[in-house]
Amino acid sequence: MDFPSFIVYSVPILSVWMGFAFVWFAKPKDTGNIKLLLAFSGAFLLSLTFFELLPEVYEGHDPKIIAIYILGGILMQIFLEFFSKGAEHGHMHIHLKENRFPVLLFLSLCIHSLVEGIPIHGNNSILYGIVIHKIPIAIILSIFLINSKMKIGSTLLFITAFSLMTPLGSYLSTSSWIAQYGNLLTALAIGVFFHISTIILFESSQGHAFNLRKLVVIILGVGIAYLV
């Protein structure tokens, strides 16, 4: 089913603000359930990448070139994480200085979000994966920002810009000067998805071990992605 453009552009924005609103009003203390949602989102996004994006991106193109761009996406995400310290997959290892806007964290998250918006326009199933990925990330990011010493105006600016980047990526992918490279940019996004999804799936707070609840939500994520 093809979604109208306003849904493609608005739903990623709403998902970020839903996460922020949940933190602002509920002030969650226990992040265990958020981590389970994060594990589900990683399995769901990775599965959609395999089921939807990967078969399409190779059609009519040199497999080695596509593979280079996928690997480039993985390397790009690793590079971005030097500055974001893992915020894209739910790990916040940054200590903010009082009243200092986290420019490097901001830029790295914006670039990440911009790239992940590129495949949405051509493949609406990925919209589900991006939205489900963004909600727990937005929750964890919002907890971090609200608990920091940053001014509320700077926090709102951060969340606003972060929420707009994915739809901006989707919009730019429709322009003629970018659309001609659409397949290559999608391959780049696949690399990004591969990296963040596998990190989400295989990182664990307790010795990198899978517990039963986490295993169940991962299987559930794969199964639902298959049915989408």
Sequence and secondary structure as in RCSB ss.txt:
>XXXX:A:sequence
MDFPSFIVYSVPILSVWMGFAFVWFAKPKDTGNIKLLLAFSGAFLLSLTFFELLPEVYEGHDPKIIAIYILGGIL
MQIFLEFFSKGAEHGHMHIHLKENRFPVLLFLSLCIHSLVEGIPIHGNNSILYGIVIHKIPIAIILSIFLINSKM
KIGSTLLFITAFSLMTPLGSYLSTSSWIAQYGNLLTALAIGVFFHISTIILFESSQGHAFNLRKLVVIILGVGIA
YLV
>XXXX:A:secstr
    HHHHHHHHHHHHHHHHHHHHHH     HHHHHHHHHHHHHHHHHIIIIIHHHHTTTS HHHHHHHHHHHHH
HHHHHHHHHTTGGGT       TT   HHHHHHHHHHHHHHTTTTTT THHHHHHHHHHHHHHHHHHHHHHHSS 
 HHHHHHHHHHHHHHHHHHHHHTTSHHHHTTHHHHHHHHHHHHHHHHHHHHH  TTTT   HHHHHHHHHHHHHH
HH 
